[in-house]
């Protein structure tokens, strides 16, 4: 699976742009702020129906315009696929496959799997549990549609239960029958989600350690700990014992929406013990492990988006990363970099086809080159 062509209209800093890509390695070079990352984000949009960086779709519309459009031509399992995503202010987002509009965006998730690795991934370490739950959900949803559907249903039931708690508080009443009905649905959906997350984390750990060893010198042991209230207690019992607290605070305090993923190095949270270089290596290895995991479960090689990942890595780790991404197990790769000459030196070490795109300070794609290392 790979992206053959990409077209942009009014997306972020691009008024209009078109690019044709190599099925292997594509390098976007230029100074900071010229729009290299925006191209990666457009590819992410076509896979997951959303930006990697901005939660509001309208934030991605070019300044002064009313809409944006992204269109990509793919070759997937030897079949051509055209994906269109359009956003217009005041209207709903449109996503089409081969000119047929999706009724639900969830139907598209996993069709074109993608892994983005970006400096912004530090939020997984530094921010709250919501970021780490989002990380788990995004990976699993790209190969397990049942999980994604259960997650969507769980969040809807959770909203309804919270709304009921608020109404009961305002009216100083308690509708036990309705609450029990929502509880039963939460328990059914939550237990299934918990089982999938538990299995995912257990299976991911050895793959994660393998990639960390390959990138680094293997001197540290990395680990993941899935933290959930359901690890120790039955979900139905949790809802019953927390009923009074829920009524007081007017929202549901127990469930898989409170889960977290502890990121560990040498037995300690990496947030406290890891250096900047160790944290960056940790996150890179974690994302590459996700690549292999999705590839194994979906039988598709995700598109790999590497945004400025060589910055602050020493030459040893850069060479390790190059060796990994040039492996035949990886498919199409996109790399952004600020130094053209350094990028050329890196590419000379990769024995496969590559294409280079030079992006000017005004966001124009000035030239492309296609070469076989």
C-alpha positions as semicolon CSV with decimal commas, in nm:
position;residue;x (nm);y (nm);z (nm)
1;X;0,000;0,000;0,000
2;X;0,130;0,346;-0,085
3;X;0,024;0,700;-0,171
4;X;0,091;0,782;-0,538
5;X;-0,035;1,143;-0,558
6;X;-0,148;1,412;-0,316
7;X;-0,345;1,728;-0,399
8;X;-0,408;2,017;-0,159
9;X;-0,629;2,323;-0,186
10;X;-0,632;2,586;0,092
11;X;-0,486;2,342;0,343
12;X;-0,290;2,531;0,610
13;X;-0,021;2,734;0,428
14;X;-0,086;2,577;0,085
15;X;-0,313;2,760;-0,157
16;X;-0,271;2,479;-0,407
17;X;-0,017;2,198;-0,433
18;X;0,026;1,865;-0,606
19;X;0,291;1,599;-0,549
20;X;0,373;1,255;-0,686
21;X;0,554;1,021;-0,450
22;X;0,793;0,730;-0,451
23;X;0,649;0,405;-0,316
24;X;0,948;0,388;-0,080
25;X;1,115;0,695;0,075
26;X;1,003;1,056;0,027
27;X;1,199;1,342;0,182
28;X;1,062;1,692;0,238
29;X;1,346;1,938;0,298
30;X;1,336;2,307;0,384
31;X;1,365;2,553;0,667
32;X;1,140;2,546;0,971
33;X;0,795;2,690;0,906
34;X;0,779;2,631;0,530
35;X;0,506;2,365;0,554
36;X;0,686;2,030;0,551
37;X;0,491;1,900;0,849
38;X;0,165;2,020;0,693
39;X;0,210;1,772;0,409
40;X;0,251;1,488;0,658
41;X;-0,058;1,610;0,841
42;X;-0,257;1,603;0,515
43;X;-0,158;1,238;0,468
44;X;-0,262;1,169;0,827
45;X;-0,600;1,333;0,751
46;X;-0,665;1,097;0,461
47;X;-0,602;0,795;0,686
48;X;-0,768;0,895;1,014
49;X;-1,009;1,173;0,907
50;X;-0,841;1,427;1,135
51;X;-0,533;1,636;1,190
52;X;-0,252;1,500;1,407
53;X;-0,208;1,844;1,564
54;X;-0,534;2,046;1,556
55;X;-0,855;1,919;1,711
56;X;-1,077;2,167;1,521
57;X;-1,097;2,102;1,146
58;X;-1,148;2,471;1,067
59;X;-0,808;2,551;1,217
60;X;-0,656;2,380;0,914
61;X;-0,823;2,607;0,658
62;X;-0,582;2,850;0,495
63;X;-0,609;3,201;0,640
64;X;-0,874;3,406;0,464
65;X;-1,040;3,108;0,291
66;X;-1,367;2,923;0,358
67;X;-1,267;2,563;0,291
68;X;-0,987;2,316;0,240
69;X;-0,961;2,004;0,026
70;X;-0,721;1,709;0,043
71;X;-0,719;1,434;-0,216
72;X;-0,497;1,129;-0,244
73;X;-0,454;0,852;-0,500
74;X;-0,338;0,525;-0,345
75;X;-0,247;0,178;-0,459
76;X;-0,382;-0,066;-0,200
77;X;-0,361;-0,441;-0,250
78;X;-0,296;-0,375;-0,620
79;X;-0,618;-0,173;-0,648
80;X;-0,636;0,205;-0,712
81;X;-0,813;0,402;-0,440
82;X;-0,906;0,770;-0,437
83;X;-0,969;0,936;-0,101
84;X;-1,116;1,286;-0,071
85;X;-1,152;1,496;0,244
86;X;-1,316;1,838;0,241
87;X;-1,399;2,087;0,515
88;X;-1,604;2,406;0,468
89;X;-1,683;2,652;0,743
90;X;-2,032;2,602;0,882
91;X;-2,076;2,264;0,712
92;X;-2,002;1,906;0,805
93;X;-1,675;1,742;0,703
94;X;-1,696;1,524;0,391
95;X;-1,495;1,208;0,337
96;X;-1,522;1,007;0,015
97;X;-1,370;0,686;-0,115
98;X;-1,377;0,659;-0,493
99;X;-1,633;0,944;-0,505
100;X;-1,872;0,768;-0,265
101;X;-1,928;0,954;0,060
102;X;-1,887;0,770;0,389
103;X;-2,187;0,774;0,618
104;X;-1,962;0,730;0,921
105;X;-1,595;0,822;0,942
106;X;-1,532;0,514;1,158
107;X;-1,592;0,299;0,848
108;X;-1,270;0,440;0,698
109;X;-1,042;0,402;1,001
110;X;-0,786;0,129;0,936
111;X;-0,841;0,121;0,560
112;X;-0,516;0,317;0,511
113;X;-0,318;0,263;0,833
114;X;-0,064;0,528;0,925
115;X;0,193;0,592;1,199
116;X;0,309;0,948;1,270
117;X;0,626;1,015;1,470
118;X;0,665;1,379;1,571
119;X;0,840;1,598;1,830
120;X;0,492;1,667;1,969
121;X;0,477;1,303;2,087
122;X;0,639;1,420;2,411
123;X;0,282;1,490;2,525
124;X;0,253;1,114;2,579
125;X;0,509;1,148;2,856
126;X;0,442;1,497;2,987
127;X;0,062;1,532;2,964
128;X;-0,228;1,358;3,136
129;X;-0,385;1,017;3,091
130;X;-0,619;1,136;2,813
131;X;-0,323;1,160;2,573
132;X;-0,215;0,804;2,646
133;X;-0,569;0,667;2,612
134;X;-0,595;0,844;2,277
135;X;-0,267;0,682;2,176
136;X;-0,395;0,333;2,265
137;X;-0,728;0,390;2,093
138;X;-0,572;0,520;1,770
139;X;-0,345;0,218;1,733
140;X;-0,603;-0,050;1,814
141;X;-0,875;0,116;1,605
142;X;-0,662;0,083;1,292
143;X;-0,680;-0,297;1,298
144;X;-0,984;-0,379;1,517
145;X;-1,314;-0,231;1,397
146;X;-1,513;-0,404;1,670
147;X;-1,303;-0,223;1,929
148;X;-1,359;0,110;1,754
149;X;-1,737;0,056;1,737
150;X;-1,750;-0,045;2,104
151;X;-1,545;0,260;2,197
152;X;-1,783;0,492;2,010
153;X;-2,083;0,326;2,177
154;X;-1,920;0,340;2,520
155;X;-1,859;0,714;2,490
156;X;-2,221;0,772;2,386
157;X;-2,354;0,570;2,680
158;X;-2,115;0,753;2,912
159;X;-2,250;1,088;2,791
160;X;-2,607;0,972;2,851
161;X;-2,525;0,847;3,200
162;X;-2,351;1,173;3,287
163;X;-2,647;1,370;3,152
164;X;-2,881;1,164;3,372
165;X;-2,664;1,230;3,678
166;X;-2,679;1,602;3,610
167;X;-3,059;1,599;3,563
168;X;-3,105;1,401;3,883
169;X;-2,893;1,654;4,071
170;X;-3,086;1,951;3,931
171;X;-3,422;1,792;4,019
172;X;-3,302;1,642;4,345
173;X;-3,426;1,299;4,234
174;X;-3,270;0,965;4,139
175;X;-3,393;0,742;3,854
176;X;-3,256;0,404;3,964
177;X;-3,407;0,206;3,674
178;X;-3,262;0,432;3,404
179;X;-2,926;0,440;3,581
180;X;-2,913;0,061;3,597
181;X;-2,991;0,040;3,225
182;X;-2,696;0,268;3,144
183;X;-2,477;0,076;3,390
184;X;-2,545;-0,253;3,214
185;X;-2,446;-0,109;2,878
186;X;-2,129;0,049;3,021
187;X;-2,028;-0,279;3,183
188;X;-2,081;-0,482;2,864
189;X;-1,889;-0,240;2,643
190;X;-1,625;-0,150;2,900
191;X;-1,531;-0,510;2,977
192;X;-1,472;-0,581;2,610
193;X;-1,258;-0,269;2,566
194;X;-1,058;-0,354;2,877
195;X;-0,982;-0,704;2,748
196;X;-0,855;-0,573;2,414
197;X;-0,638;-0,307;2,578
198;X;-0,490;-0,562;2,818
199;X;-0,401;-0,796;2,533
200;X;-0,259;-0,512;2,325
201;X;-0,023;-0,392;2,598
202;X;0,091;-0,745;2,684
203;X;0,173;-0,829;2,323
204;X;0,333;-0,491;2,248
205;X;0,594;-0,495;2,529
206;X;0,843;-0,744;2,376
207;X;0,818;-0,576;2,034
208;X;0,875;-0,239;2,199
209;X;1,184;-0,364;2,384
210;X;1,320;-0,507;2,058
211;X;1,299;-0,171;1,880
212;X;1,445;0,015;2,175
213;X;1,743;-0,223;2,176
214;X;1,790;-0,176;1,801
215;X;1,789;0,204;1,819
216;X;1,993;0,235;2,138
217;X;2,275;0,022;2,273
218;X;2,025;-0,186;2,466
219;X;2,144;-0,067;2,804
220;X;1,797;0,011;2,941
221;X;1,488;-0,203;2,994
222;X;1,166;-0,040;2,879
223;X;0,819;-0,143;2,984
224;X;0,450;-0,048;2,975
225;X;0,198;-0,085;3,257
226;X;-0,170;-0,072;3,172
227;X;-0,349;0,091;3,463
228;X;-0,722;0,036;3,492
229;X;-0,973;0,020;3,774
230;X;-1,099;-0,297;3,605
231;X;-0,766;-0,471;3,665
232;X;-0,857;-0,529;4,028
233;X;-1,234;-0,492;4,054
234;X;-1,548;-0,596;3,870
235;X;-1,688;-0,306;3,663
236;X;-2,047;-0,355;3,783
237;X;-1,930;-0,349;4,145
238;X;-1,728;-0,034;4,075
239;X;-2,034;0,148;3,944
240;X;-2,239;0,045;4,246
241;X;-1,978;0,146;4,504
242;X;-1,915;0,480;4,333
243;X;-2,285;0,565;4,289
244;X;-2,297;0,821;4,572
245;X;-1,978;0,990;4,456
246;X;-2,108;1,003;4,098
247;X;-2,429;1,171;4,214
248;X;-2,230;1,427;4,414
249;X;-1,990;1,523;4,132
250;X;-2,248;1,468;3,853
251;X;-2,031;1,251;3,631
252;X;-1,911;0,890;3,610
253;X;-1,595;0,841;3,817
254;X;-1,533;0,472;3,736
255;X;-1,466;0,296;3,409
256;X;-1,227;0,246;3,120
257;X;-1,245;0,619;3,041
258;X;-1,019;0,662;3,346
259;X;-0,752;0,417;3,222
260;X;-0,387;0,514;3,188
261;X;-0,067;0,373;3,041
262;X;0,245;0,406;3,254
263;X;0,562;0,450;3,049
264;X;0,851;0,284;3,232
265;X;1,228;0,264;3,200
266;X;1,439;0,048;3,431
267;X;1,142;0,006;3,665
268;X;1,068;0,380;3,701
269;X;0,838;0,622;3,518
270;X;1,038;0,766;3,228
271;X;0,878;1,101;3,298
272;X;1,092;1,124;3,612
273;X;1,405;0,926;3,529
274;X;1,458;0,953;3,153
275;X;1,689;1,205;2,990
276;X;1,568;1,401;2,686
277;X;1,752;1,162;2,455
278;X;1,618;0,854;2,633
279;X;1,262;0,989;2,617
280;X;1,293;1,058;2,245
281;X;1,435;0,710;2,181
282;X;1,159;0,560;2,399
283;X;0,883;0,728;2,198
284;X;1,040;0,641;1,864
285;X;1,072;0,275;1,961
286;X;0,714;0,273;2,088
287;X;0,582;0,409;1,759
288;X;0,787;0,165;1,550
289;X;0,652;-0,117;1,765
290;X;0,303;0,005;1,682
291;X;0,394;-0,008;1,313
292;X;0,487;-0,376;1,341
293;X;0,181;-0,448;1,553
294;X;-0,062;-0,295;1,302
295;X;0,120;-0,459;1,013
296;X;0,083;-0,801;1,177
297;X;-0,286;-0,764;1,264
298;X;-0,409;-0,585;0,949
299;X;-0,180;-0,747;0,691
300;X;-0,107;-0,395;0,562
301;X;0,210;-0,193;0,602
302;X;0,114;0,145;0,747
303;X;0,250;0,459;0,587
304;X;0,524;0,587;0,817
305;X;0,546;0,964;0,873
306;X;0,872;1,079;1,034
307;X;0,857;1,446;1,126
308;X;1,198;1,594;1,212
309;X;1,304;1,284;1,405
310;X;1,679;1,312;1,340
311;X;1,713;1,634;1,534
312;X;1,919;1,593;1,854
313;X;2,000;1,227;1,783
314;X;2,369;1,138;1,778
315;X;2,519;0,975;1,467
316;X;2,502;0,628;1,623
317;X;2,125;0,643;1,675
318;X;2,067;0,805;1,336
319;X;2,246;0,512;1,171
320;X;2,036;0,269;1,371
321;X;1,716;0,442;1,262
322;X;1,830;0,441;0,899
323;X;1,900;0,069;0,917
324;X;1,551;0,009;1,053
325;X;1,351;0,214;0,802
326;X;1,545;0,075;0,506
327;X;1,446;-0,278;0,606
328;X;1,217;-0,456;0,361
329;X;0,951;-0,489;0,633
330;X;0,878;-0,118;0,601
331;X;0,672;0,025;0,317
332;X;0,628;0,388;0,215
333;X;0,804;0,642;0,435
334;X;0,788;1,022;0,453
335;X;1,069;1,215;0,623
336;X;1,098;1,587;0,695
337;X;1,435;1,751;0,755
338;X;1,578;2,103;0,765
339;X;1,925;2,027;0,625
340;X;1,930;1,917;0,257
341;X;2,295;1,812;0,261
342;X;2,257;1,605;0,575
343;X;1,946;1,448;0,427
344;X;2,143;1,351;0,114
345;X;2,410;1,190;0,332
346;X;2,142;0,996;0,516
347;X;1,981;0,881;0,190
348;X;2,309;0,754;0,052
349;X;2,303;0,499;0,334
350;X;1,956;0,371;0,240
351;X;1,962;0,111;-0,041
352;X;1,626;0,189;-0,197
353;X;1,441;0,434;-0,420
354;X;1,383;0,780;-0,284
355;X;1,242;1,114;-0,393
356;X;1,336;1,455;-0,257
357;X;1,106;1,758;-0,243
358;X;1,257;2,104;-0,184
359;X;1,009;2,342;-0,023
360;X;1,078;2,715;-0,037
361;X;1,020;2,973;0,233
362;X;0,687;3,074;0,074
363;X;0,563;2,715;0,074
364;X;0,626;2,648;-0,294
365;X;0,751;2,305;-0,396
366;X;1,045;2,417;-0,607
367;X;1,192;2,092;-0,733
368;X;1,185;1,717;-0,694
369;X;1,445;1,456;-0,762
370;X;1,406;1,083;-0,797
371;X;1,698;0,850;-0,734
372;X;1,799;0,496;-0,656
373;X;2,060;0,473;-0,382
